[in-house]
Amino acid sequence: MSHSPLSSLRFKRLLLTGAAGNLGQVLRPRLKAYCDVLRVSDIQSLGSAAAGEEVQVLDLADASGVKALLEGVDAVVHLGGVSTEQPWAPILAGNIMGVVNLYEAARLNKTRRIIFASSNHATGFYRQDEVIGTSAPPKPDGFYGLSKAFGEDVAEMYWHRWGIETVSLRIGSSFPEPRDRRMLSTWLSYDDLERLVVASLTAPIVKHSVIYGMSDNRGSFWDNTGARHIGYRPQDSSEPFRAAVEARQPHIDITDPAAIYQGGGFVKMAPHGE
Ligand SMILES: NC(=O)c1ccc[n+]([C@@H]2O[C@H](COP(=O)([O-])OP(=O)(O)OC[C@H]3O[C@@H](n4cnc5c(N)ncnc54)[C@H](O)[C@@H]3O)[C@@H](O)[C@H]2O)c1
């Protein structure tokens, strides 16, 4: 969907990693409005470059490739990496080596700001009947959540040591619509995702900030008060989908760990994604 930009601020060159993924495909056409050149990257094919785009296919584990990827880049929207619970090897490559390679490349290329797609699974072992804020320490619910907690620590280190700013987005569930009862709490609409990313890119000072990526849902496990300085104001809500979701899933087993913990089904996935 194309609409008028949410900010008049423009970057010379923005980098979008993970551009072939679900959220990358959503943001690729939308981020063009905020930059002169949008550089898109992924390990998978990205098609040909549209007007105003540069395309680079590479593995985030390739340090020299990532260093070249950041050349001339003012800010990064970093979505690339493993996005589900997986064996350790791909998570090590994409999310551990990948994030260190990205920040090292940012340091060497003097890139100023990174928007890091963290995840609610970094705090998946908090309970669904507690509300946590943006300073809640990680309680990862698997290798995937652990890698996102690591990414947040990398961001914290590069802020203090090198002055590179990051907004770590602990994204809830960003899909066309909420699919189950948990997602009525965790849903982030695509329009709100754009609002969140643009606010994170354009807020004057963010240092290293953490914010939960959610729409204005009626029930939520998260309180973003500590991140008001980012200026994100969600406009959507899961409420219009409630009746359909509750009709599909009228009962919840409150003894099921997937219903007890914020990470939902991720908290009981077999080790190593087996
Ligand atoms: N969609 C959500 O609801 C959600 C929730 C929480 C966090 N996130 C995070 O947001 C980001 C985007 O999510 P998504 O749903 O679009 O995931 P996705 O899996 O569709 O996209 C991730 C992209 O990263 C690429 N990638 C994986 N390993 C790579 C590597 N080693 N080198 C280069 N590229 C690599 C993949 O090819 C893929 O295109 C991810 O970092 C994910 O962890 C998403």
The ligand as a Tripos MOL2 file, in Angstrom:
@<TRIPOS>MOLECULE
LIG
   44    48     1     0     0
SMALL
NO_CHARGES

@<TRIPOS>ATOM
      1 N1          7.1270  -11.3710   11.6870 N.am      1 LIG1
      2 C1          7.0520  -11.2630   13.0110 C.2       1 LIG1
      3 O1          5.9820  -11.2600   13.5850 O.2       1 LIG1
      4 C2          8.3280  -11.1070   13.8290 C.ar      1 LIG1
      5 C3          8.2280  -11.1930   15.2210 C.ar      1 LIG1
      6 C4          9.3780  -11.0030   15.9940 C.ar      1 LIG1
      7 C5         10.5820  -10.7130   15.3670 C.ar      1 LIG1
      8 N2         10.6470  -10.6590   14.0170 N.ar      1 LIG1
      9 C6         11.9590  -10.3960   13.3990 C.3       1 LIG1
     10 O2         11.7860   -9.5110   12.3090 O.3       1 LIG1
     11 C7         12.6570   -9.8720   11.2450 C.3       1 LIG1
     12 C8         11.8330  -10.1170    9.9820 C.3       1 LIG1
     13 O3         10.8740  -11.1260   10.2440 O.3       1 LIG1
     14 P1         10.1550  -11.9220    9.0530 P.3       1 LIG1
     15 O4          8.8840  -12.4300    9.6030 O.co2     1 LIG1
     16 O5         10.1290  -11.0810    7.8260 O.co2     1 LIG1
     17 O6         11.1540  -13.1500    8.8770 O.3       1 LIG1
     18 P2         11.5970  -13.8940    7.5310 P.3       1 LIG1
     19 O7         12.1910  -15.2040    7.9370 O.co2     1 LIG1
     20 O8         10.4710  -13.9360    6.5630 O.co2     1 LIG1
     21 O9         12.7470  -12.9460    6.9550 O.3       1 LIG1
     22 C9         14.0760  -13.0050    7.3900 C.3       1 LIG1
     23 C10        14.9630  -12.8760    6.1610 C.3       1 LIG1
     24 O10        16.3300  -12.9950    6.5940 O.3       1 LIG1
     25 C11        17.0310  -13.7450    5.6180 C.3       1 LIG1
     26 N3         18.1840  -14.4010    6.2240 N.ar      1 LIG1
     27 C12        18.1900  -15.4790    7.0610 C.ar      1 LIG1
     28 N4         19.4400  -15.8300    7.3460 N.ar      1 LIG1
     29 C13        20.2600  -14.9850    6.6690 C.ar      1 LIG1
     30 C14        21.6750  -14.8720    6.5450 C.ar      1 LIG1
     31 N5         22.5030  -15.7090    7.1900 N.pl3     1 LIG1
     32 N6         22.1690  -13.8990    5.7560 N.ar      1 LIG1
     33 C15        21.3310  -13.0340    5.0940 C.ar      1 LIG1
     34 N7         19.9860  -13.1000    5.1800 N.ar      1 LIG1
     35 C16        19.4600  -14.0680    5.9550 C.ar      1 LIG1
     36 C17        16.0270  -14.7600    5.0920 C.3       1 LIG1
     37 O11        16.3930  -15.1990    3.7860 O.3       1 LIG1
     38 C18        14.7180  -13.9810    5.1200 C.3       1 LIG1
     39 O12        14.4140  -13.4200    3.8600 O.3       1 LIG1
     40 C19        13.4250  -11.1080   11.7100 C.3       1 LIG1
     41 O13        14.6700  -10.6970   12.2140 O.3       1 LIG1
     42 C20        12.5620  -11.6690   12.8140 C.3       1 LIG1
     43 O14        13.3370  -12.3820   13.7710 O.3       1 LIG1
     44 C21         9.5420  -10.8570   13.2370 C.ar      1 LIG1
@<TRIPOS>BOND
     1     1     2 1
     2     2     3 2
     3     2     4 1
     4     4     5 ar
     5     4    44 ar
     6     5     6 ar
     7     6     7 ar
     8     7     8 ar
     9     8     9 1
    10     8    44 ar
    11     9    10 1
    12     9    42 1
    13    10    11 1
    14    11    12 1
    15    11    40 1
    16    12    13 1
    17    13    14 1
    18    14    15 2
    19    14    16 1
    20    14    17 1
    21    17    18 1
    22    18    19 2
    23    18    20 1
    24    18    21 1
    25    21    22 1
    26    22    23 1
    27    23    24 1
    28    23    38 1
    29    24    25 1
    30    25    26 1
    31    25    36 1
    32    26    27 ar
    33    26    35 ar
    34    27    28 ar
    35    28    29 ar
    36    29    30 ar
    37    29    35 ar
    38    30    31 1
    39    30    32 ar
    40    32    33 ar
    41    33    34 ar
    42    34    35 ar
    43    36    37 1
    44    36    38 1
    45    38    39 1
    46    40    41 1
    47    40    42 1
    48    42    43 1
@<TRIPOS>SUBSTRUCTURE
     1 LIG1         1 GROUP 0 **** ****
